[in-house]
């Protein structure tokens, strides 16, 4: 039998998890997730997401995710989330989002998917990822 890669490179599960987290935290794309509450609360966002929405960790992870969209497009956003719930994911979402300071930005080709516990299958919420917007909305 060959050498275990973890042994060869001195990695254990915690080291691998820490490296994965660091890569996601500093990624060149936004990554967010929210829970299953009636009005879901954001429970994760990487550094790109915090910068785009102009919030710190505490503000981001106490924010109802509906507040990432302007009032007049929240119904469209809700329809998107229902479509994700029905089909498991969408990979073609485009929409306008709003930062905590009121700056608007367009996201395109966003992927939104259902989150489930891998062991139990229990639904945990939804997640989304998208590239940095190329320009703000005027």
Backbone as CSV, one residue per row, in Angstrom:
resi,resn,N_x,N_y,N_z,CA_x,CA_y,CA_z,C_x,C_y,C_z
1,UNK,0.837,-1.200,0.000,0.000,0.000,0.000,0.871,1.249,0.000
2,UNK,0.385,2.282,-0.704,1.107,3.549,-0.775,0.924,4.367,0.491
3,UNK,1.703,5.432,0.583,1.594,6.316,1.728,0.308,7.117,1.661
4,UNK,-0.311,7.295,2.805,-1.494,8.144,2.896,-1.054,9.585,2.669
5,UNK,-1.747,10.287,1.785,-1.398,11.677,1.469,-1.395,12.554,2.717
6,UNK,-2.320,12.292,3.634,-2.372,13.076,4.869,-1.104,12.890,5.684
7,UNK,-0.614,11.668,5.743,0.615,11.388,6.474,1.797,12.031,5.749
8,UNK,1.830,11.875,4.435,2.923,12.404,3.633,3.068,13.912,3.792
9,UNK,1.952,14.625,3.780,2.009,16.084,3.844,1.738,16.630,5.239
10,UNK,1.571,15.763,6.217,1.367,16.205,7.588,0.005,16.828,7.819
11,UNK,-0.994,16.430,7.044,-2.327,16.992,7.185,-3.213,16.070,8.006
12,UNK,-4.006,16.649,8.849,-5.068,15.900,9.491,-6.381,16.559,9.086
13,UNK,-7.494,16.031,9.511,-8.788,16.573,9.111,-8.956,18.034,9.527
14,UNK,-8.461,18.388,10.718,-8.589,19.776,11.181,-7.770,20.714,10.319
15,UNK,-6.567,20.304,9.933,-5.731,21.142,9.080,-6.385,21.328,7.718
16,UNK,-6.902,20.257,7.160,-7.571,20.338,5.860,-8.797,21.237,5.947
17,UNK,-9.569,21.118,7.007,-10.752,21.959,7.187,-10.359,23.426,7.325
18,UNK,-9.297,23.695,8.078,-8.846,25.074,8.247,-8.390,25.670,6.918
19,UNK,-7.687,24.884,6.124,-7.246,25.366,4.813,-8.436,25.617,3.900
20,UNK,-9.404,24.729,3.916,-10.604,24.920,3.096,-11.339,26.176,3.514
21,UNK,-11.487,26.367,4.828,-12.164,27.571,5.319,-11.417,28.823,4.886
22,UNK,-10.107,28.822,5.013,-9.311,29.988,4.618,-9.480,30.286,3.129
23,UNK,-9.500,29.257,2.305,-9.683,29.462,0.867,-11.060,30.039,0.562
24,UNK,-12.095,29.543,1.218,-13.438,30.089,1.003,-13.561,31.504,1.544
25,UNK,-12.962,31.751,2.697,-13.027,33.074,3.326,-12.406,34.133,2.417
26,UNK,-11.291,33.822,1.782,-10.561,34.785,0.964,-10.814,34.637,-0.537
27,UNK,-11.837,33.901,-0.916,-12.108,33.621,-2.324,-12.439,34.886,-3.112
28,UNK,-12.290,34.790,-4.434,-12.605,35.921,-5.305,-14.066,35.872,-5.767
29,UNK,-14.907,35.230,-4.981,-16.349,35.189,-5.216,-17.043,35.331,-3.865
30,UNK,-18.287,35.788,-3.908,-19.076,35.898,-2.682,-19.723,34.550,-2.387
31,UNK,-19.785,34.197,-1.125,-20.435,32.971,-0.672,-21.228,33.314,0.581
32,UNK,-22.523,33.038,0.543,-23.408,33.323,1.668,-24.340,32.140,1.889
33,UNK,-24.838,32.016,3.109,-25.885,31.035,3.375,-26.831,31.596,4.422
34,UNK,-28.050,31.073,4.413,-29.019,31.431,5.445,-29.726,30.172,5.925
35,UNK,-30.341,30.299,7.082,-30.992,29.169,7.719,-32.410,28.949,7.223
36,UNK,-33.199,28.266,8.033,-34.553,27.861,7.643,-35.643,28.616,8.406
37,UNK,-35.293,29.693,9.088,-36.292,30.459,9.820,-37.360,30.986,8.849
38,UNK,-38.550,31.346,9.358,-39.583,31.912,8.479,-39.063,33.101,7.657
39,UNK,-38.280,33.951,8.260,-37.551,34.994,7.531,-36.072,34.694,7.781
40,UNK,-35.446,33.918,6.877,-34.116,33.360,7.146,-33.053,34.401,7.506
41,UNK,-32.206,34.020,8.456,-31.088,34.829,8.924,-29.814,34.323,8.248
42,UNK,-29.005,35.238,7.756,-27.720,34.853,7.176,-26.875,34.234,8.275
43,UNK,-26.298,33.070,8.018,-25.466,32.410,9.024,-24.026,32.240,8.573
44,UNK,-23.722,32.618,7.332,-22.333,32.619,6.861,-22.214,33.567,5.682
45,UNK,-21.102,34.216,5.626,-20.726,35.024,4.479,-19.222,35.179,4.508
46,UNK,-18.593,35.031,3.361,-17.136,35.181,3.333,-16.748,36.657,3.242
47,UNK,-15.463,36.916,3.172,-14.963,38.290,3.182,-15.502,39.094,2.004
48,UNK,-15.559,38.504,0.825,-16.106,39.196,-0.342,-17.554,39.605,-0.082
49,UNK,-18.349,38.721,0.484,-19.748,39.034,0.783,-19.843,40.181,1.791
50,UNK,-19.043,40.135,2.842,-19.075,41.209,3.835,-18.693,42.539,3.201
51,UNK,-17.700,42.536,2.329,-17.291,43.776,1.661,-18.380,44.302,0.739
52,UNK,-19.007,43.427,-0.038,-20.069,43.864,-0.951,-21.270,44.435,-0.202
53,UNK,-21.654,43.788,0.889,-22.813,44.246,1.642,-22.442,45.287,2.703
54,UNK,-21.148,45.600,2.788,-20.626,46.665,3.657,-21.045,46.480,5.120
55,UNK,-20.770,45.272,5.622,-21.087,44.932,7.005,-19.933,44.134,7.611
56,UNK,-19.910,44.073,8.935,-18.959,43.193,9.604,-19.644,41.856,9.886
57,UNK,-18.893,40.938,10.461,-19.410,39.585,10.704,-20.672,39.603,11.562
58,UNK,-20.641,40.358,12.648,-21.786,40.390,13.562,-23.036,40.906,12.855
59,UNK,-22.894,41.980,12.087,-24.053,42.537,11.374,-24.553,41.565,10.308
60,UNK,-23.620,40.951,9.569,-24.018,40.037,8.506,-24.787,38.847,9.069
61,UNK,-24.262,38.242,10.127,-24.857,37.013,10.646,-26.041,37.253,11.583
62,UNK,-26.501,38.480,11.652,-27.751,38.768,12.370,-28.776,39.393,11.424
63,UNK,-28.428,39.473,10.137,-29.287,40.101,9.139,-30.255,39.097,8.514
64,UNK,-31.523,39.486,8.414,-32.466,38.686,7.645,-32.040,38.806,6.185
65,UNK,-31.948,37.676,5.515,-31.406,37.689,4.151,-32.256,38.506,3.185
66,UNK,-33.533,38.695,3.486,-34.372,39.504,2.594,-33.865,40.940,2.482
67,UNK,-33.123,41.404,3.474,-32.617,42.772,3.444,-31.418,42.957,2.519
68,UNK,-30.996,41.885,1.861,-29.957,42.026,0.836,-30.562,42.492,-0.490
69,UNK,-31.882,42.534,-0.553,-32.593,42.997,-1.752,-33.461,44.194,-1.384
70,UNK,-33.669,45.096,-2.357,-34.548,46.236,-2.135,-35.981,45.749,-1.942
71,UNK,-36.758,46.537,-1.232,-38.153,46.200,-0.927,-38.933,45.816,-2.177
72,UNK,-38.767,46.553,-3.268,-39.594,46.329,-4.462,-39.236,45.076,-5.258
73,UNK,-38.136,44.394,-4.916,-37.783,43.153,-5.621,-37.762,41.931,-4.688
74,UNK,-38.229,42.106,-3.479,-38.210,40.991,-2.522,-39.161,39.864,-2.922
75,UNK,-40.244,40.203,-3.590,-41.157,39.155,-4.047,-40.474,38.292,-5.113
76,UNK,-39.733,38.933,-6.027,-38.974,38.186,-7.037,-37.935,37.296,-6.374
77,UNK,-37.272,37.830,-5.359,-36.267,37.063,-4.627,-36.919,35.854,-3.963
78,UNK,-38.090,36.044,-3.380,-38.791,34.950,-2.726,-39.174,33.867,-3.734
79,UNK,-39.571,34.285,-4.935,-39.893,33.306,-5.990,-38.649,32.501,-6.370
80,UNK,-37.499,33.176,-6.436,-36.238,32.476,-6.706,-35.988,31.413,-5.639
81,UNK,-36.114,31.790,-4.367,-35.833,30.856,-3.284,-36.790,29.669,-3.310
82,UNK,-38.041,29.912,-3.702,-39.001,28.811,-3.820,-38.604,27.883,-4.967
83,UNK,-38.148,28.461,-6.075,-37.692,27.647,-7.212,-36.503,26.773,-6.796
84,UNK,-35.588,27.352,-6.008,-34.440,26.594,-5.507,-34.931,25.457,-4.618
85,UNK,-35.896,25.740,-3.785,-36.426,24.710,-2.888,-37.035,23.553,-3.685
86,UNK,-37.723,23.886,-4.775,-38.374,22.863,-5.596,-37.385,22.042,-6.410
87,UNK,-36.382,22.700,-6.987,-35.477,22.020,-7.925,-34.103,21.690,-7.350
88,UNK,-33.798,22.190,-6.148,-32.513,21.892,-5.521,-31.444,22.934,-5.766
89,UNK,-31.506,23.614,-6.916,-30.560,24.678,-7.209,-31.003,25.436,-8.463
90,UNK,-30.477,26.628,-8.630,-30.538,27.358,-9.888,-29.133,27.886,-10.138
91,UNK,-28.764,28.004,-11.399,-27.402,28.470,-11.692,-27.382,29.608,-12.701
92,UNK,-28.500,30.321,-12.779,-28.593,31.385,-13.778,-29.230,32.662,-13.226
93,UNK,-29.174,32.852,-11.917,-29.864,33.992,-11.315,-29.117,35.303,-11.552
94,UNK,-29.881,36.324,-11.902,-29.367,37.687,-12.030,-30.308,38.602,-11.262
95,UNK,-29.755,39.524,-10.512,-30.601,40.451,-9.760,-29.804,41.594,-9.174
96,UNK,-30.520,42.547,-8.634,-29.923,43.716,-7.982,-29.941,43.475,-6.481
97,UNK,-28.843,43.784,-5.831,-28.742,43.684,-4.383,-28.370,45.051,-3.817
98,UNK,-28.554,45.190,-2.505,-28.307,46.465,-1.845,-27.425,46.246,-0.619
99,UNK,-26.439,47.110,-0.462,-25.550,47.010,0.697,-26.202,47.687,1.899
100,UNK,-25.592,47.543,3.046,-26.108,48.149,4.273,-26.118,49.668,4.197
101,UNK,-25.264,50.244,3.341,-25.225,51.703,3.205,-26.072,52.203,2.037
102,UNK,-26.801,51.291,1.385,-27.699,51.692,0.309,-27.125,51.619,-1.092
103,UNK,-25.891,51.132,-1.236,-25.315,50.997,-2.573,-25.928,49.796,-3.282
104,UNK,-26.338,50.004,-4.528,-26.917,48.930,-5.327,-25.849,48.298,-6.202
105,UNK,-25.932,46.986,-6.369,-25.019,46.295,-7.277,-25.736,45.116,-7.912
106,UNK,-25.344,44.801,-9.131,-25.968,43.719,-9.891,-25.134,42.451,-9.742
107,UNK,-25.813,41.365,-9.433,-25.155,40.062,-9.453,-25.686,39.301,-10.660
108,UNK,-24.836,38.518,-11.279,-25.273,37.748,-12.438,-24.645,36.366,-12.397
109,UNK,-25.321,35.439,-13.030,-24.896,34.044,-13.068,-24.642,33.488,-11.666
110,UNK,-25.488,33.908,-10.740,-25.375,33.394,-9.371,-25.922,31.969,-9.319
111,UNK,-25.289,31.170,-8.489,-25.788,29.824,-8.208,-26.335,29.829,-6.788
112,UNK,-27.552,29.331,-6.639,-28.215,29.244,-5.342,-28.649,27.795,-5.177
113,UNK,-28.389,27.213,-4.017,-28.706,25.799,-3.824,-29.186,25.515,-2.415
114,UNK,-29.836,24.373,-2.288,-30.321,23.885,-1.007,-29.164,23.296,-0.209
115,UNK,-29.181,23.489,1.090,-28.195,22.894,1.993,-28.875,21.832,2.851
116,UNK,-28.288,20.658,2.883,-28.798,19.559,3.710,-27.638,18.938,4.485
117,UNK,-27.930,18.444,5.661,-26.936,17.721,6.443,-26.592,16.440,5.686
118,UNK,-25.287,16.189,5.419,-24.927,15.001,4.654,-25.273,13.683,5.357
119,UNK,-25.314,13.681,6.667,-25.604,12.427,7.387,-27.105,12.180,7.545
120,UNK,-27.842,13.205,7.945,-29.266,13.011,8.242,-30.184,13.415,7.101
121,UNK,-29.693,14.266,6.211,-30.538,14.760,5.134,-31.432,15.920,5.542
122,UNK,-31.342,16.342,6.797,-32.163,17.446,7.286,-31.814,18.724,6.523
123,UNK,-32.835,19.455,6.114,-32.630,20.717,5.403,-32.067,21.754,6.376
124,UNK,-30.963,22.404,5.976,-30.302,23.396,6.822,-30.506,24.825,6.335
125,UNK,-30.894,24.991,5.078,-31.083,26.326,4.534,-30.717,26.371,3.066
126,UNK,-30.233,27.530,2.632,-29.828,27.727,1.250,-28.531,28.520,1.226
127,UNK,-27.788,28.348,0.146,-26.529,29.077,-0.026,-26.497,29.672,-1.422
128,UNK,-25.668,30.688,-1.578,-25.520,31.345,-2.878,-24.073,31.745,-3.082
129,UNK,-23.673,31.728,-4.330,-22.346,32.209,-4.687,-22.437,32.977,-5.999
130,UNK,-21.628,34.008,-6.106,-21.563,34.800,-7.329,-20.239,35.546,-7.353
131,UNK,-19.816,35.887,-8.555,-18.580,36.648,-8.741,-18.791,38.093,-8.331
132,UNK,-17.704,38.788,-8.088,-17.772,40.209,-7.756,-18.474,40.949,-8.886
133,UNK,-19.456,41.789,-8.536,-20.115,42.580,-9.579,-19.095,43.455,-10.321
134,UNK,-19.295,43.609,-11.608,-18.346,44.384,-12.399,-18.571,45.874,-12.290
135,UNK,-19.807,46.282,-11.991,-20.064,47.709,-11.840,-21.258,47.927,-10.935
136,UNK,-21.259,49.035,-10.206,-22.412,49.346,-9.374,-23.598,49.778,-10.246
137,UNK,-24.795,49.668,-9.700,-25.993,50.128,-10.385,-26.183,51.601,-10.067
138,UNK,-26.509,52.369,-11.053,-26.723,53.807,-10.835,-28.174,54.111,-10.577
